[in-house]
Amino acid sequence: MSPTNELISYLENHPDAQIVMDTNYRILAANAAYRRHYADGRDVVGQTCYAVSHGYSRPCDECGESCPLAASRANGEPHRVLHLHHTPRGEEHVDVELTPIIGASGQVEYFVERMLTVREASSLPAAKGLVGKSPAFSRMLELVRRVAPADTTALLLGESGTGKELVAQAIHQLSGRENGPFVVVECSGLTETLFESELFGYEKGAFTGANQRKTGLVEAAAGGTLFLDEVGDIPLSLQVKLLRLLESGTFRRVGGVETLRADFRLIAATHRDLKAMVERGSFRSDLYYRLSVFPIHLPALRDRREDVVLLAETLLNRLAPGRAYTLSAGARARLQAYDFPGNIRELRNILERAMLMADGDTLLPEHLPPELAAETNMDIADGDMIVPLETAELRYLQWALAHHDGDRKSLAARLGISERTLYRKLAT
């Protein structure tokens, strides 16, 4: 059977890249946008989607990756996933939406796959934006793309230094408010007086020294996004004021009587465990439920070890855009083996120091802090203690990744597993 001419004609002129596949992953048609953005002159008709997009010899779900076609074939429902695809520009994050098509038999006979290249994140060193390609990073990015178009409150959770403000900016850029302001509120250290005057502004004469009206950050964020950074640091006595703003959508300037309507999309972030704080009574439960509509966990750098060298190369380019610094194999091994308690912020500081220590353009192990040298030895067991096999395997793979002078694909080949299986095992 073949898809109807009407379907192919409709898709041909669609602005988004789309292909039609049968139930066996075989590409039956590709529209002009797909041929232009992804095919690079290749004739993809007749080939399998997993071979074209990933270079796999088997379907994605057999290579450690989610497969929308397999899922849709099982339940007849549309599916959406975020994948890394091979493209003419290199490996890119691609948002894949798959829709099953009912044929003349009354059964699902075809699938239409729509692909959108993610512009807010790169799997290669980039001058700005989010950078990464590990499974942990991809899971986070998929959640970012799902929540961004809505006005839903997003709560970013993760350790300090994981890039919460960059993620908040990405959500803002993907939203319908991207042309509006992105206003950051640093919640740490705000006293009650400062909290109200900073957030809500004040009228002339509201207090001593108020010589003119001041616009607050809530008002300044009108039409855009208000980002509350470290919202877990807001004292309990001030949390009710924030809750009142979120529940009523209105506020008054300090010293004012006029009720003003707030118009912003809220993104909050914290490194604290808000749920535990609620249980201890140091964070209001009603505010917690207001903020945690759509939580997104930002992985620690030690949980996305595959991204360390990519991030290092990105940061070197951003720190010294006019100079081509490179990492030696030994320096890469030390960086990949280190746990980075300070996450990406610590990596940035380490690289900035190394650049000052280096006389040439190559960063060597001796240019890195001495504490990194202790991380390169493989230590599978805890002293004389027996550890679970999964733990030993994970520690070995982390050691192998740190000491392999090549890319992840060649390491997976040497280990006798697929690249995605290697990613999955490292992410456990």
GURO-191772 format. One record per residue (C-alpha): residue in three letters; chain; x, y, z. Coordinates in pm, whole numbers, plus 50000, padded with zeros to 5 digits. Layout:
N
  code  unit   east  north     up
   ALA     A      X      Y      Z
...
//
This chain:
428
  code  unit   east  north     up
   MET     A  50000  50000  50000
   SER     A  50108  50359  49951
   PRO     A  49991  50683  50114
   THR     A  49726  50881  49931
   ASN     A  49829  51143  49678
   GLU     A  49622  51394  49873
   LEU     A  49832  51338  50188
   ILE     A  50162  51365  50001
   SER     A  50046  51680  49816
   TYR     A  49936  51837  50144
   LEU     A  50268  51767  50315
   GLU     A  50481  51873  50017
   ASN     A  50415  52242  50067
   HIS     A  50401  52236  50446
   PRO     A  50666  52470  50600
   ASP     A  50779  52208  50856
   ALA     A  50997  51912  50764
   GLN     A  50781  51599  50745
   ILE     A  50808  51240  50625
   VAL     A  50557  50957  50578
   MET     A  50651  50608  50700
   ASP     A  50494  50265  50698
   THR     A  50459  50044  51005
   ASN     A  50804  49894  50940
   TYR     A  50991  50227  50975
   ARG     A  51030  50260  50598
   ILE     A  51018  50616  50458
   LEU     A  50756  50640  50184
   ALA     A  50768  51014  50115
   ALA     A  50956  51326  50229
   ASN     A  50836  51682  50174
   ALA     A  51037  51973  50034
   ALA     A  51117  52117  50378
   TYR     A  51263  51783  50491
   ARG     A  51468  51743  50175
   ARG     A  51599  52095  50219
   HIS     A  51686  52080  50591
   TYR     A  51769  51716  50658
   ALA     A  51825  51513  50341
   ASP     A  52122  51711  50202
   GLY     A  52063  51579  49851
   ARG     A  52013  51217  49960
   ASP     A  51718  51015  49839
   VAL     A  51574  50894  50168
   VAL     A  51264  50725  50025
   GLY     A  51287  50350  50080
   GLN     A  51530  50382  50371
   THR     A  51441  50333  50737
   CYS     A  51399  50639  50957
   TYR     A  51646  50509  51217
   ALA     A  51918  50458  50954
   VAL     A  51870  50806  50806
   SER     A  51840  50999  51133
   HIS     A  52078  50803  51357
   GLY     A  52285  50571  51144
   TYR     A  52140  50276  51336
   SER     A  52094  49928  51194
   ARG     A  51802  49865  51430
   PRO     A  51504  50072  51555
   CYS     A  51574  50338  51818
   ASP     A  51406  50149  52102
   GLU     A  51644  49858  52043
   CYS     A  51941  50096  52072
   GLY     A  51854  50242  52411
   GLU     A  51649  50536  52284
   SER     A  51277  50616  52290
   CYS     A  51100  50541  51963
   PRO     A  50779  50732  51889
   LEU     A  50678  50494  51608
   ALA     A  50704  50184  51827
   ALA     A  50502  50357  52100
   SER     A  50240  50483  51855
   ARG     A  50213  50146  51684
   ALA     A  50144  49989  52025
   ASN     A  49861  50222  52131
   GLY     A  49754  50413  51819
   GLU     A  49821  50751  51983
   PRO     A  50044  51041  51866
   HIS     A  50383  51064  52035
   ARG     A  50641  51337  52076
   VAL     A  51008  51292  52170
   LEU     A  51334  51484  52156
   HIS     A  51610  51313  51958
   LEU     A  51964  51380  51843
   HIS     A  51958  51351  51464
   HIS     A  52237  51343  51208
   THR     A  52182  51645  50982
   PRO     A  52384  51820  50710
   ARG     A  52497  52064  50981
   GLY     A  52610  51791  51220
   GLU     A  52428  51633  51513
   GLU     A  52132  51845  51625
   HIS     A  51852  51828  51879
   VAL     A  51529  51766  51689
   ASP     A  51175  51780  51830
   VAL     A  50991  51486  51671
   GLU     A  50610  51466  51659
   LEU     A  50463  51146  51517
   THR     A  50098  51103  51416
   PRO     A  49940  50770  51315
   ILE     A  49725  50770  51000
   ILE     A  49429  50534  50959
   GLY     A  49423  50371  50615
   ALA     A  49142  50223  50405
   SER     A  49157  49906  50615
   GLY     A  49047  50097  50922
   GLN     A  49383  50026  51086
   VAL     A  49694  50238  51131
   GLU     A  49885  50204  50803
   TYR     A  50111  50511  50796
   PHE     A  50281  50755  51027
   VAL     A  50355  51122  50961
   GLU     A  50665  51247  51141
   ARG     A  50712  51621  51182
   MET     A  51059  51749  51276
   LEU     A  51164  52083  51423
   THR     A  51529  52161  51486
   VAL     A  51581  52296  51839
   ARG     A  51748  52637  51812
   GLU     A  51775  52704  52186
   ALA     A  52021  52421  52255
   SER     A  52326  52293  52073
   SER     A  52509  51960  52072
   LEU     A  52820  52146  51952
   PRO     A  53016  52432  52113
   ALA     A  52803  52746  52078
   ALA     A  52849  53116  52147
   LYS     A  52529  53138  52352
   GLY     A  52240  52933  52485
   LEU     A  52221  52582  52626
   VAL     A  52480  52322  52529
   GLY     A  52468  51945  52585
   LYS     A  52378  51609  52436
   SER     A  52376  51364  52728
   PRO     A  52054  51175  52811
   ALA     A  52009  51376  53132
   PHE     A  52040  51704  52939
   SER     A  51801  51582  52667
   ARG     A  51537  51484  52925
   MET     A  51556  51832  53076
   LEU     A  51540  51997  52733
   GLU     A  51231  51799  52638
   LEU     A  51050  51929  52947
   VAL     A  51162  52284  52870
   ARG     A  51011  52262  52520
   ARG     A  50688  52117  52650
   VAL     A  50623  52386  52911
   ALA     A  50759  52690  52726
   PRO     A  50464  52765  52490
   ALA     A  50216  52766  52780
   ASP     A  50184  53031  53049
   THR     A  50221  52758  53313
   THR     A  50450  52830  53606
   ALA     A  50779  52638  53576
   LEU     A  50987  52548  53881
   LEU     A  51356  52482  53810
   LEU     A  51517  52251  54064
   GLY     A  51884  52168  54090
   GLU     A  52212  52232  54262
   SER     A  52382  52571  54249
   GLY     A  52577  52627  53931
   THR     A  52366  52406  53703
   GLY     A  52252  52695  53482
   LYS     A  51900  52769  53606
   GLU     A  51895  53125  53471
   LEU     A  52002  53005  53124
   VAL     A  51720  52749  53127
   ALA     A  51473  53017  53238
   GLN     A  51588  53236  52949
   ALA     A  51537  52946  52708
   ILE     A  51179  52899  52833
   HIS     A  51120  53271  52788
   GLN     A  51259  53268  52432
   LEU     A  51034  52974  52339
   SER     A  50722  53129  52488
   GLY     A  50466  53363  52338
   ARG     A  50623  53638  52552
   GLU     A  50967  53626  52393
   ASN     A  50939  53988  52276
   GLY     A  50861  54104  52630
   PRO     A  51112  54168  52910
   PHE     A  51290  53895  53107
   VAL     A  51315  54028  53462
   VAL     A  51528  53855  53726
   VAL     A  51448  53882  54097
   GLU     A  51730  53767  54327
   CYS     A  51535  53642  54627
   SER     A  51833  53573  54853
   GLY     A  51883  53834  55123
   LEU     A  51568  54038  55056
   THR     A  51434  54201  55373
   GLU     A  51061  54267  55409
   THR     A  51099  54635  55314
   LEU     A  51322  54558  55019
   PHE     A  51099  54272  54905
   GLU     A  50793  54491  54872
   SER     A  50966  54794  54724
   GLU     A  51169  54586  54476
   LEU     A  50877  54372  54364
   PHE     A  50591  54621  54378
   GLY     A  50765  54959  54356
   TYR     A  50661  55259  54560
   GLU     A  50490  55596  54533
   LYS     A  50658  55929  54590
   GLY     A  50658  56008  54961
   ALA     A  50585  55647  55066
   PHE     A  50876  55664  55310
   THR     A  51176  55881  55388
   GLY     A  51393  55909  55080
   ALA     A  51115  55816  54835
   ASN     A  51156  56132  54628
   GLN     A  50984  55993  54319
   ARG     A  50772  55700  54208
   LYS     A  50965  55377  54147
   THR     A  50845  55103  53913
   GLY     A  50872  54760  54073
   LEU     A  51000  54445  53905
   VAL     A  50650  54297  53876
   GLU     A  50540  54602  53679
   ALA     A  50862  54602  53477
   ALA     A  50793  54241  53371
   ALA     A  50457  54329  53213
   GLY     A  50411  54130  52894
   GLY     A  50717  53917  52967
   THR     A  50864  53677  53221
   LEU     A  50938  53723  53591
   PHE     A  51216  53492  53708
   LEU     A  51234  53440  54085
   ASP     A  51583  53303  54146
   GLU     A  51640  53111  54472
   VAL     A  51275  53136  54569
   GLY     A  51344  52892  54855
   ASP     A  51539  53166  55032
   ILE     A  51234  53390  55079
   PRO     A  51162  53415  55455
   LEU     A  50838  53260  55574
   SER     A  50702  53602  55673
   LEU     A  50733  53727  55314
   GLN     A  50598  53420  55139
   VAL     A  50238  53525  55200
   LYS     A  50297  53847  55003
   LEU     A  50420  53650  54703
   LEU     A  50129  53407  54735
   ARG     A  49882  53695  54738
   LEU     A  50035  53831  54416
   LEU     A  50013  53493  54244
   GLU     A  49660  53419  54360
   SER     A  49504  53757  54290
   GLY     A  49717  53863  53993
   THR     A  49714  54215  54141
   PHE     A  49941  54433  54352
   ARG     A  49977  54784  54492
   ARG     A  50289  54998  54503
   VAL     A  50418  55068  54853
   GLY     A  50236  55379  54974
   GLY     A  49982  55351  54691
   VAL     A  49606  55286  54691
   GLU     A  49560  55195  54326
   THR     A  49527  54823  54256
   LEU     A  49735  54727  53952
   ARG     A  49701  54411  53747
   ALA     A  50009  54195  53701
   ASP     A  50085  54054  53356
   PHE     A  50380  53817  53361
   ARG     A  50473  53452  53316
   LEU     A  50638  53316  53630
   ILE     A  50948  53097  53640
   ALA     A  51094  53014  53982
   ALA     A  51419  52839  54070
   THR     A  51583  52700  54381
   HIS     A  51862  52469  54493
   ARG     A  51667  52383  54807
   ASP     A  51433  52089  54867
   LEU     A  51106  52282  54890
   LYS     A  50902  51973  54971
   ALA     A  51122  51901  55274
   MET     A  51096  52267  55375
   VAL     A  50716  52239  55363
   GLU     A  50733  51934  55593
   ARG     A  50959  52128  55833
   GLY     A  50726  52426  55827
   SER     A  50978  52670  55674
   PHE     A  50796  52701  55340
   ARG     A  50425  52752  55293
   SER     A  50250  52452  55141
   ASP     A  50003  52669  54947
   LEU     A  50289  52865  54789
   TYR     A  50473  52542  54713
   TYR     A  50177  52404  54519
   ARG     A  50140  52735  54336
   LEU     A  50502  52720  54223
   SER     A  50543  52349  54150
   VAL     A  50291  52312  53869
   PHE     A  50562  52197  53629
   PRO     A  50889  52107  53802
   ILE     A  51203  52061  53590
   HIS     A  51511  51900  53741
   LEU     A  51842  52036  53614
   PRO     A  52104  51758  53629
   ALA     A  52428  51807  53818
   LEU     A  52738  51807  53599
   ARG     A  52851  51474  53747
   ASP     A  52524  51326  53613
   ARG     A  52597  51448  53260
   ARG     A  52965  51358  53249
   GLU     A  52948  51305  52873
   ASP     A  52890  51680  52835
   VAL     A  53198  51794  53030
   VAL     A  53437  51829  52736
   LEU     A  53165  51985  52517
   LEU     A  53088  52239  52790
   ALA     A  53458  52305  52846
   GLU     A  53513  52379  52477
   THR     A  53206  52605  52479
   LEU     A  53325  52795  52785
   LEU     A  53675  52838  52643
   ASN     A  53525  52995  52331
   ARG     A  53305  53224  52541
   LEU     A  53582  53324  52781
   ALA     A  53836  53396  52505
   PRO     A  53647  53439  52176
   GLY     A  53954  53562  51992
   ARG     A  54187  53283  52098
   ALA     A  54167  52912  52007
   TYR     A  54236  52736  52337
   THR     A  54234  52355  52330
   LEU     A  54240  52084  52596
   SER     A  54510  51818  52597
   ALA     A  54402  51454  52630
   GLY     A  54528  51452  52990
   ALA     A  54334  51766  53079
   ARG     A  54017  51621  52925
   ALA     A  54060  51302  53128
   ARG     A  54096  51494  53454
   LEU     A  53793  51711  53382
   GLN     A  53574  51413  53291
   ALA     A  53674  51222  53604
   TYR     A  53607  51513  53843
   ASP     A  53271  51536  54024
   PHE     A  53233  51918  54008
   PRO     A  53048  51995  54334
   GLY     A  53011  52351  54200
   ASN     A  52880  52225  53864
   ILE     A  52913  52437  53549
   ARG     A  53005  52747  53747
   GLU     A  53301  52558  53897
   LEU     A  53403  52428  53553
   ARG     A  53405  52786  53425
   ASN     A  53624  52901  53713
   ILE     A  53867  52609  53664
   LEU     A  53904  52691  53294
   GLU     A  53950  53062  53357
   ARG     A  54231  52981  53600
   ALA     A  54387  52733  53356
   MET     A  54390  52996  53080
   LEU     A  54588  53228  53306
   MET     A  54830  52950  53400
   ALA     A  54895  52844  53038
   ASP     A  55162  53022  52833
   GLY     A  55038  52866  52508
   ASP     A  54701  52774  52363
   THR     A  54693  52416  52495
   LEU     A  54563  52357  52848
   LEU     A  54761  52080  53017
   PRO     A  54690  51878  53336
   GLU     A  54939  52092  53531
   HIS     A  54730  52401  53453
   LEU     A  54432  52250  53641
   PRO     A  54382  52267  54020
   PRO     A  54562  51988  54211
   GLU     A  54238  51841  54347
   LEU     A  54152  51720  53996
   ALA     A  54458  51492  53986
   ALA     A  54313  51266  54257
   GLU     A  54003  51194  54051
   THR     A  54162  51006  53761
   ASN     A  54229  50673  53935
   MET     A  53971  50399  53883
   ASP     A  53818  50299  54219
   ILE     A  53547  50043  54159
   ALA     A  53507  49920  54516
   ASP     A  53472  50108  54845
   GLY     A  53788  49988  55018
   ASP     A  53732  49622  55099
   MET     A  53355  49651  55065
   ILE     A  53165  49468  54791
   VAL     A  52950  49708  54588
   PRO     A  52649  49623  54367
   LEU     A  52740  49515  54014
   GLU     A  52555  49815  53864
   THR     A  52763  50052  54079
   ALA     A  53088  49885  53975
   GLU     A  52983  49899  53609
   LEU     A  52894  50268  53632
   ARG     A  53227  50354  53798
   TYR     A  53418  50159  53532
   LEU     A  53230  50331  53248
   GLN     A  53298  50673  53402
   TRP     A  53665  50586  53429
   ALA     A  53672  50455  53070
   LEU     A  53502  50771  52944
   ALA     A  53756  50990  53124
   HIS     A  54052  50797  52981
   HIS     A  53927  50734  52628
   ASP     A  54099  50965  52382
   GLY     A  53819  50973  52130
   ASP     A  53446  51025  52091
   ARG     A  53164  50838  52263
   LYS     A  53083  50640  51947
   SER     A  53430  50488  51929
   LEU     A  53427  50415  52302
   ALA     A  53091  50235  52268
   ALA     A  53236  50033  51979
   ARG     A  53538  49933  52190
   LEU     A  53305  49829  52472
   GLY     A  53088  49629  52232
   ILE     A  52767  49823  52302
   SER     A  52563  50084  52117
   GLU     A  52623  50455  52175
   ARG     A  52275  50494  52327
   THR     A  52329  50198  52559
   LEU     A  52648  50364  52679
   TYR     A  52455  50686  52744
   ARG     A  52179  50500  52927
   LYS     A  52421  50312  53152
   LEU     A  52608  50633  53236
   ALA     A  52279  50804  53325
   THR     A  52171  50542  53582
//
